[in-house]
Amino acid sequence: TMKSIIATSILVGSATAFTTNAPSNNDAALKAMPDRMWDTMVDKTERSAALPFLPRPANLDGTMAGDVGFDPFYLSSIPKNFSGFIQPPQWEDVGGGIPTLYWMREAELKHSRVAMLAWFGWLATDGAFGVTLRFPGDMYSVGSIPTAYEAHNQLVDQGSMGFLLLAVGFVEFCASAVLVEVSKGESDREAGDYT
């Protein structure tokens, strides 16, 4: 019994160490909280057409084609200057930057175009359209690379994929120059417009 009394007093003593004697100022602390970012990311007066149980994202107001307000994580409304991904801010002044919605539209259009070309290339190299489209030369022939599925590893070993990586990197570098112009306000180009 003496052991149980000692154990109980130790438990009670350690539990009281986590309580405070100071008066509670919860109301004052809540009133001192800064404005939440959420308040700038949503339009509380309107519901999303795509997800009627959520408020409408602030940047998706229905003015763009296909815009019905589908952004359940409100990624389009995050206030972020994406020009730093292209050019470090310490190089020069990048102006107002690239808004989140512009950056996401640019990425979506570029990735969808690349995906469509990749799908066509995958099928065209295997002859799905009646003609087998390959680069000239024995190393790219159907005898050397029977299917597009096997092409990646063989072309990496051969060195062709390294050149492709450099070529795509160069194209991305050149295409990002216009995004720097957009961030500085020197260009009013629409996202995805490469004309």
C-alpha positions in Angstrom: 0.0 0.0 0.0 2.9 2.3 0.7 4.1 1.7 -2.8 0.8 2.6 -4.3 0.6 5.8 -2.4 4.1 6.8 -3.6 3.2 5.9 -7.2 0.0 7.9 -7.0 1.7 11.0 -5.6 4.4 10.8 -8.3 1.7 10.6 -11.0 -0.3 13.5 -9.6 2.9 15.6 -9.2 4.0 15.0 -12.8 0.5 15.7 -14.1 0.3 19.1 -12.4 3.6 20.0 -14.0 1.8 20.5 -17.3 -0.8 22.9 -16.0 -0.5 26.6 -15.7 -1.4 28.9 -12.8 -1.7 32.0 -15.1 -5.2 33.2 -16.1 -6.4 32.2 -19.5 -6.3 34.9 -22.2 -7.7 32.8 -25.1 -10.1 35.6 -26.3 -7.2 38.1 -26.5 -5.0 35.6 -28.2 -7.6 34.8 -30.8 -8.2 38.5 -31.6 -4.5 39.1 -32.0 -4.2 36.4 -34.7 -3.1 37.8 -38.1 -5.4 37.5 -41.1 -5.5 34.1 -42.5 -4.2 33.4 -46.1 -7.4 31.5 -46.6 -9.4 34.7 -46.7 -7.6 35.9 -49.8 -7.7 32.5 -51.5 -11.5 32.0 -51.6 -14.6 34.0 -52.4 -16.8 33.3 -49.4 -19.9 34.8 -51.1 -20.0 32.2 -53.9 -19.8 28.4 -54.2 -17.7 26.5 -56.7 -19.8 25.2 -59.6 -17.7 22.0 -59.8 -17.7 21.4 -56.0 -20.8 23.1 -54.5 -19.8 22.2 -51.0 -16.7 24.3 -51.2 -16.2 28.1 -51.7 -15.1 29.3 -55.1 -11.3 29.8 -55.5 -10.6 33.5 -55.9 -8.7 33.2 -59.2 -11.2 30.9 -60.9 -14.1 33.2 -61.7 -15.3 31.5 -64.9 -13.6 33.9 -67.4 -11.3 31.2 -68.9 -12.5 28.4 -71.2 -13.5 25.4 -69.2 -13.3 27.1 -65.9 -15.9 25.7 -63.5 -14.0 26.3 -60.3 -12.5 22.9 -59.9 -9.6 23.5 -57.5 -10.3 21.5 -54.3 -6.9 22.3 -52.8 -6.9 26.0 -53.9 -3.5 25.7 -55.6 -4.5 28.4 -58.1 -4.9 31.0 -55.4 -1.6 30.5 -53.5 0.2 33.9 -53.7 3.7 32.8 -55.0 6.1 34.5 -57.4 7.2 31.7 -59.7 9.7 33.8 -61.6 12.4 32.6 -59.2 12.2 29.1 -60.7 13.4 30.5 -64.0 15.8 33.2 -63.0 17.2 33.8 -59.5 15.9 37.1 -58.1 19.4 38.2 -57.2 20.4 38.3 -60.9 18.1 41.3 -61.7 14.7 42.7 -60.7 12.0 40.4 -62.0 9.2 42.9 -61.5 5.8 41.7 -60.2 6.6 38.1 -60.9 4.5 35.4 -62.5 1.1 34.8 -60.8 0.3 31.3 -59.7 -2.6 30.8 -62.1 -0.5 31.9 -65.1 2.4 29.5 -64.1 0.0 26.6 -63.8 -1.8 27.3 -67.1 1.6 27.5 -68.8 2.7 24.2 -67.3 -0.6 22.4 -68.0 -0.5 23.5 -71.7 3.1 22.5 -72.2 2.7 19.1 -70.4 -0.4 18.3 -72.3 1.3 19.1 -75.7 4.3 17.0 -74.8 2.1 14.1 -73.7 0.2 14.2 -77.0 3.4 14.1 -78.9 4.8 11.3 -76.8 1.6 9.2 -77.3 1.9 9.7 -81.1 5.6 8.9 -81.1 5.1 5.8 -79.0 2.6 4.4 -81.5 4.3 5.7 -84.7 7.6 4.0 -83.9 5.8 0.7 -83.6 3.9 1.1 -86.9 0.5 1.7 -85.4 -0.5 4.0 -88.3 0.5 1.7 -91.1 4.0 3.1 -91.4 6.9 2.6 -89.0 8.5 6.0 -88.3 12.1 5.7 -87.3 15.3 7.7 -87.7 17.4 6.5 -90.6 20.3 4.2 -89.8 20.7 0.6 -88.7 20.9 1.4 -85.0 17.3 2.7 -85.1 15.9 0.0 -87.3 13.2 -2.4 -86.3 15.9 -5.2 -86.3 18.0 -3.3 -83.7 15.1 -2.0 -81.6 12.0 -4.2 -82.1 9.5 -2.2 -80.0 9.2 1.3 -78.5 9.1 -0.4 -75.1 12.6 -1.6 -75.4 13.9 1.6 -77.0 14.6 3.5 -73.8 17.2 1.2 -72.3 18.9 0.5 -75.6 19.1 4.2 -76.5 20.4 5.2 -73.1 23.2 2.6 -73.4 23.9 3.9 -77.0 24.0 7.6 -75.9 21.1 8.9 -78.0 19.0 9.7 -74.9 21.8 11.9 -73.5 21.6 14.0 -76.6 17.8 14.1 -76.3 18.1 15.3 -72.7 20.5 18.1 -73.8 18.2 19.1 -76.7 15.1 19.3 -74.5 17.0 21.2 -71.9 18.1 23.8 -74.5 14.6 24.2 -75.8 13.3 24.7 -72.2 16.0 27.2 -71.5 15.1 29.2 -74.6 11.4 29.0 -73.9 11.8 30.3 -70.4 13.2 33.6 -71.6 9.7 34.7 -72.5 8.5 33.9 -69.0 11.2 36.3 -67.6 9.7 38.9 -70.0 6.2 38.2 -68.6 7.4 38.5 -65.0 9.0 41.9 -65.8 5.8 43.1 -67.5 7.6 43.4 -70.9 5.3 40.9 -72.6 1.5 40.4 -72.3 1.6 36.9 -73.9 -1.1 34.5 -73.0 0.0 31.2 -71.2 1.0 28.6 -73.8 1.2 31.0 -76.7 4.4 30.3 -78.6 3.6 32.2 -81.8 
